[in-house]
Amino acid sequence: SGFTINGREGEYTWSAPYLNNRQVVIVKNGSGIYGLSDLEGKKLGVQTASSALEAIENGETGQSLQSFGAVLKFEDYYSAFETLRKDIVDAVVMDVSVAKYQASYYEGDYRILDETFREEQYGIGFSPGNEELKDLVEEALLELKEKGVYEKLAKKYGLSEYLCL
């Protein structure tokens, strides 16, 4: 699963990044929301303790927290997405992989905005100083890459364009 390196560099010993992730906004088709500026006054759903929430709280999108109608926090992306399905929120900010899955599962009902909410990299975090385990895991990752498993999994989940290992 994704564990964001950015902003946590000193907290863990990190593997090499394996995926360039993006936080994106997913909306219902016909919502009238086409860009980040269209989110002003709208209700957003976001996962608690996520980098998307951090970006909202820090104003990294160029919008203050107060510019949104409301920011509703959920324990997981599934719960946030369900509120979009039920028209409780106008948009959900989530990882691109989850957004792509949701959009494909409900073919034609949802779309992902072209503008990226936030960019980040995923890696595997280890206890600080645990270089030995990090090296073993990186060896295994590189072996998966050499055998084509890394690319095959990325293709299966629509993430080929985000690979960086």
N, C-alpha and C positions, 0 to 999 in steps of 0.2 A: 504494500500500500504506500501511498505517498506520505512522506515526511519532509516538510519544507526545511531546507538548509538555511535559506536567506533569513538573516536576523537572529540566527541561532548558532552562528559559526563558532563562537567561543564556549558554547554550552556542552558540546559533544565532540567526540572524534568522529569525523565523517568519512564515509566512502566517497569515491568519485561520484559526481552527479550522474544519475542514470536517465533522467527525464526532465526536459524543459516543460514545466507546467504553466498553465495560464488560469487565472480566475476569470470566468466569463459570466455574462448575464443571460439567463434564459427567460423567455417571455412566451405568452400565448400568441399565436398568429392573430393578427387583427387588433393587437393591443394598442397600436399607435406609438409604441416605444421602439425607436430605431437606433438610438445612440445613448451614450451615458448622460448627455445633457437632458434627455427626455425623462430621466428618473426623478427629476426635481418634483417634490410633492407626492411622490409615489411611495407605496408600501413595499419594502424589500424584505425578503426572507434570506437568512444567512445562518450558517452553522456556528454554534457557540465555539469559542476558542480556535477559530479558523483564521488563516491569513487574510481571507476576504473581510472578516469582521475587523481585523486589525487595520486593514487598508481604509475601511470606512471610518473607523474611529480616529485615525490619524489624518484624515482628509487627503489621502494619496490620490484620490480620483479627481481632485480639483473641486470637490463639493464637500461642504461641511456636513457633519452628522445631522445638523438641524435642517438642512435643505431637503431631506427626505421626509415624506409624510409620516413614516414610521420605519423602524428597523426591528423586525421580529427575529428573535434568536431561537434556534432549534438544536436539539442534541445531535441530529444527523441530517444529511442531505435529503434522505428519503422523506422525512417529516416536513422539511422545508418545501420540497417539491409538491407534496400533497396539498399544502396550503395554496400553492399556485393553481393546481388543478381545481380547487374548490373556490377560486377567486377571493381568497382571504388576503393574499398579497398580489402585487402587480408584476413582480419579477423576483427571481432568486439568483443570488451570486453563488457560484459553485465551481469546482474543478472542471476543466474542459472535458475530461474523460467521462465524468458523471453526466454532464450536460449533454454530451453527444449520445450517450446511452439513452437518456430519457427522451431526447428528441427523436431518436430512431425507433424507440419502443412505441411511441405515440405518433407514428408517422404522419407528418403534415400538420399536427396540432400545435407544435411549439417550434420556436426558432431561437438560435443563439445570435446575440448581437455581434457585429463585426469588430467593434472596439473591444480591446482587452481591458479588463478591470485591473489586473495586476499580473506581472510575470514573476516566476520563481523557479527554483530547481529542486527536484526531489533527490534525496540521498538516503543512505542508511546510517542511522546514528548509533554510536557506541559510547559506553562510559568513557569519560575523558581519559586519555592516555592509553586506551586499549588498542594499540596499534597492531598487535598480533592477531586479534580476532578480525579487525578491519581488513588486514592484508589477506587473510584466508577467505573472507567473504568476497573481496574484490577479485581474487583469483577465480572463484566460482562464477562470478558474474561475467568475467572475461571469457571463461570457458563456454558459458551459455551463449555469449555473443559469437564466438568462433564456430559453434555448432549450428548457428542460425536460429536458435530458440528465442533469443531476445527479439529479433526482428519479426519472427512468426507471431509471438504474443502481441507485439505492438500492432501488427497488421490486424490481428483478430479483434482488438479493442479500438481500432481506428486511431492509433497514436503514433503511427510511423513517422509523421512529420515532426514529432517532439523528441525523438531519440537524441541522446547526447553522450552516451557511454563510449 
